[in-house]
C-alpha cells in the first residue's frame, strides 16, 4: 500500500512540473533580442525583431529591398555643403522616399568627457518626398548651397539645363552637376543669325552664360560686347534669350530626355553628419524599418 501511495505522489509531482514547464514555454518571448529603430517622430524606439542590428529588416513591399546607400565622400569631407552620401534605386519600380530617415552611428561611439565615458543620441535626418525612379540615384548633401541668387537652390532633379547653374562662378556643387546642355549651334533660330553672330555661336561653349557689356578687344566700352567681342544688337538679344538656365528651360523643358537620373537633396544641417571613421550610415523607411546600411 505504501508503494502505491508513493507512486501516486510521484505522478502528481510529475504533473505539476510538466504544467510549470508548459506555462514557462507559453509566456516566454519568442526572441528576446532587440534592435533599435526610428519612429515616425524621429525619436529612437525599441521593437522586437529576429534580425540583428546590421540586417536590412524591410520586407520590401514598398520596393525598398532594391534601395541601397553609398558612403559618397562622408569619410573625408568636413564641410556640410560638401559632405554627401548616395541613395540608389536598383529596382524596376519607383520608390517614394518621403518620411524616410537617415541615421548616423553617434550612439554607437562612446566619448570621454574628462574622465567620464558618455554616449550621445544618433543624429536623424528626414528625407523629402521625392519619387526615386528605377535606375535613379539621389545625392544627399548634409548642408545646403549658400548662394541663392539668381537661382534659389532646393531639392531638384538634374536636367539638360542645370549645367548652366554649375558653370556660374558663385555656385559650388559637390560632386559637380552634369554639364550636358544643348549645343549652342543647334539652338532654334541659329540658322537665321547674321554671319558674324552665327560664327560666334558655333564656337560658343555649352552650358555657358555670356558676359554682356564691358570692353571690346581694343579696350573700348560697348553695350553689345559679348565676352569681349563687339557684335550686333540682334545677336546680343538672341544670346540673352537662349544661353542661360531660364532660356534653356524655355526652349528645352519639353524635349524628350530633358530630365536626368540624378536627384540633389539637401538636409540643410549646419554641421557635418558623418564621422571620418567608425561610422555607420543607416537608412530607414517610413515604417521605421532598416532598409540598408554602410559601415566604414
C-alpha positions in Angstrom: 0.0 0.0 0.0 2.8 2.4 0.9 4.4 1.6 -2.5 1.1 2.5 -4.3 0.9 5.8 -2.3 4.5 6.7 -3.2 3.8 6.0 -6.9 0.7 8.3 -6.8 2.7 11.1 -5.2 5.4 10.8 -7.8 2.8 11.1 -10.6 1.3 14.2 -9.0 4.7 15.8 -8.7 5.5 15.0 -12.3 2.2 16.5 -13.5 3.0 19.7 -11.5 6.5 20.0 -13.0 5.0 19.4 -16.5 2.4 22.1 -16.0 5.0 24.6 -14.9 7.2 23.9 -17.9 4.2 24.5 -20.2 3.4 27.8 -18.6 7.0 29.0 -18.9 7.1 27.9 -22.6 3.9 29.8 -23.4 4.9 33.0 -21.7 8.5 33.2 -22.8 9.2 35.8 -25.7 9.9 34.1 -29.0 13.1 36.2 -29.3 14.4 38.5 -26.6 16.9 40.3 -28.8 16.1 43.9 -29.6 17.1 46.2 -32.4 16.7 50.0 -32.2 14.8 51.6 -35.0 13.4 55.1 -35.6 9.8 56.1 -35.1 7.9 58.4 -37.3 8.6 61.2 -34.8 12.3 60.8 -35.2 12.8 59.5 -31.7 14.5 56.1 -31.2 12.2 53.3 -30.1 12.8 49.6 -29.5 11.0 46.9 -31.3 11.3 43.1 -31.2 13.0 41.5 -34.2 14.7 38.3 -35.1 17.2 40.3 -37.1 20.5 41.6 -35.9 21.0 45.4 -36.0 23.1 45.1 -39.1 20.4 43.3 -41.1 18.1 45.0 -43.5 14.7 44.5 -41.8 12.4 45.9 -44.5 10.0 43.4 -46.1 10.4 45.1 -49.4 6.7 45.5 -50.1 7.2 49.2 -50.9 10.2 48.5 -53.2 12.7 49.2 -50.5 14.5 45.9 -51.0 16.1 47.4 -54.2 17.3 50.6 -52.4 20.9 50.9 -51.5 23.1 53.6 -50.0 26.7 54.6 -50.6 29.0 56.5 -48.4 29.9 59.1 -51.0 32.6 61.4 -49.6 31.3 61.1 -46.0 34.6 59.7 -44.6 36.8 62.6 -45.7 34.5 65.7 -46.2 34.2 68.0 -43.3 32.1 71.0 -44.6 28.4 70.3 -44.6 27.9 71.9 -48.0 30.4 69.4 -49.4 29.6 66.2 -47.5 27.3 63.8 -49.2 26.1 60.2 -49.4 24.1 58.5 -52.1 20.8 56.5 -52.3 20.2 54.4 -55.4 17.2 52.6 -56.7 18.3 49.3 -58.4 14.7 48.0 -58.9 12.2 48.5 -61.7 9.6 50.5 -59.8 9.7 54.0 -58.3 10.0 54.4 -54.5 8.7 57.3 -52.6 11.4 58.4 -50.1 9.0 60.8 -48.2 9.4 60.3 -44.5 12.4 58.0 -44.8 15.2 58.7 -42.4 19.0 58.7 -42.3 20.7 58.0 -39.1 24.4 58.1 -38.1 26.3 56.0 -35.6 26.9 58.6 -32.9 25.1 56.4 -30.4 27.4 53.5 -31.1 30.6 55.5 -30.3 31.5 56.3 -26.7 33.1 59.7 -25.9 35.2 60.7 -22.9 34.2 63.9 -21.3 37.0 64.4 -18.7 37.2 61.0 -17.1 33.5 60.1 -17.7 32.6 57.9 -20.6 29.5 59.2 -22.3 27.2 58.2 -25.2 25.0 60.5 -27.2 21.9 60.0 -29.3 22.3 59.4 -33.0 21.6 62.3 -35.4 18.5 61.7 -37.6 17.5 63.5 -40.8 14.2 63.1 -42.6 14.2 62.8 -46.4 11.9 64.9 -48.5 9.0 63.4 -50.5 10.6 62.6 -53.8 9.9 59.6 -56.1 13.2 57.8 -56.9 12.6 56.1 -60.2 14.2 52.9 -61.5 17.9 53.4 -62.1 17.9 56.8 -60.4 20.1 57.9 -57.5 19.9 60.7 -55.0 23.0 62.7 -53.9 22.1 63.7 -50.3 24.2 66.7 -49.2 24.4 67.3 -45.5 24.3 71.1 -45.7 22.8 73.5 -48.3 24.0 75.6 -51.2 24.7 79.1 -49.7 24.3 81.0 -53.0 20.6 81.6 -53.7 20.8 84.2 -56.4 20.0 84.3 -59.2 18.6 80.7 -58.8 17.4 79.6 -55.4 18.6 76.0 -54.8 16.4 73.4 -53.1 15.8 69.7 -53.8 15.8 69.1 -57.5 16.4 66.6 -60.2 19.2 67.3 -62.7 18.2 68.1 -66.3 19.8 69.2 -69.5 19.8 72.8 -68.4 21.2 72.6 -64.8 24.7 72.6 -66.3 24.2 76.4 -66.7 24.0 76.7 -63.0 27.0 74.6 -62.4 29.0 76.9 -64.8 28.2 80.0 -62.8 31.2 81.0 -60.7 29.4 81.5 -57.4 27.8 78.1 -57.3 29.7 75.1 -56.0 28.1 71.6 -56.1 29.9 68.5 -54.8 30.0 66.4 -56.9 29.6 68.7 -59.9 26.4 68.9 -61.8 26.3 67.1 -65.1 27.0 69.5 -68.0 25.2 68.2 -71.0 23.4 71.3 -72.2 22.1 71.5 -75.8 24.7 72.6 -78.3 24.6 76.4 -79.0 24.9 75.9 -82.7 21.8 73.8 -82.8 19.6 76.2 -80.9 16.3 77.2 -82.6 16.8 80.2 -84.8 20.6 80.0 -85.0 20.4 79.5 -88.8 18.8 82.9 -89.1 21.6 84.9 -87.4 24.0 87.2 -89.2 27.2 85.6 -90.3 29.4 87.0 -87.6 26.9 86.1 -84.9 26.5 82.6 -86.3 30.2 82.1 -86.3 30.4 83.3 -82.7 27.6 80.9 -81.6 29.2 77.9 -83.5 32.3 78.2 -81.2 30.5 79.1 -78.1 30.9 76.5 -75.3 27.9 74.6 -73.9 26.4 75.5 -70.6 28.0 78.9 -70.6 26.1 82.2 -69.9 27.6 85.0 -72.0 29.0 88.1 -70.3 27.4 91.2 -71.8 28.8 94.7 -71.9 32.3 95.7 -70.7 35.1 96.4 -73.1 36.0 95.1 -76.5 39.4 93.8 -77.6 40.6 97.4 -78.1 39.7 98.3 -74.5 36.7 100.4 -75.5 33.4 100.1 -73.7 30.5 98.8 -75.8 26.9 97.9 -74.9 26.7 94.9 -77.2 30.0 93.4 -76.3 29.7 89.7 -75.6 32.6 88.0 -73.9 34.7 90.9 -75.1 33.6 90.7 -78.7 31.6 93.5 -80.4 28.5 92.0 -82.1 25.2 93.2 -83.4 22.3 94.2 -81.1 20.2 91.4 -82.6 22.9 88.9 -81.8 23.1 90.1 -78.2 19.3 89.7 -77.9 19.5 86.2 -79.3 22.2 85.1 -76.8 20.4 86.7 -73.9 17.2 84.8 -74.8 18.8 81.4 -75.3 22.0 81.0 -73.3 21.1 80.9 -69.7 19.4 78.5 -67.4 16.0 80.2 -67.8 16.5 80.5 -71.6 17.4 76.8 -71.8 14.2 75.9 -69.8 12.1 78.0 -72.1 13.3 76.1 -75.3 14.0 72.6 -74.0 11.9 71.7 -71.0 9.5 69.7 -73.2 12.3 67.9 -75.0 12.5 64.1 -74.8 15.1 63.1 -72.2 15.0 66.5 -70.6 15.3 65.2 -67.0 18.3 63.2 -65.8 18.7 60.2 -63.5 20.2 62.1 -60.5 18.4 63.9 -57.7 20.1 66.5 -55.5 18.7 66.6 -51.9 19.9 68.9 -49.2 19.4 68.2 -45.5 20.2 71.8 -44.5 22.4 71.0 -41.5 24.9 73.5 -40.3 27.5 70.8 -39.3 28.7 67.5 -40.6 26.6 64.5 -40.0 29.0 61.7 -40.8 32.3 61.0 -38.9 35.6 60.3 -40.6 35.8 56.8 -39.2 34.0 54.2 -37.1 30.8 55.4 -38.7 27.5 53.6 -39.5 25.1 55.1 -42.1 21.7 53.7 -41.8 18.6 54.3 -43.9 15.1 53.6 -42.5 11.8 53.6 -44.5 8.7 55.4 -43.4 7.6 52.4 -41.3 10.8 52.6 -39.2 12.3 49.5 -40.9 16.0 49.3 -41.6 16.5 49.3 -45.4 20.2 49.5 -45.9 23.4 50.5 -44.0 27.1 51.2 -44.7 30.0 50.9 -42.2 33.4 52.4 -42.6 
